[in-house]
């Protein structure tokens, strides 16, 4: 009986740990991704000369997502 309970508890614990690790692995911010992308891109590519550049777009305020709001509340 004790063996059965022990097996059940260890199975639940291992599945919960797997789920937690799956959620947290590889979670990066947009800023980190941009920095990483620009660092690798600048080494390999040469700057192209701008040909007839478009005017800058007007900035628009972005509405926070639900995840962003919850992160803001935690911080």
Secondary structure as UniProt FT lines:
FT   HELIX           2..24
FT   TURN            25..26
FT   HELIX           30..44
FT   HELIX           66..74
//
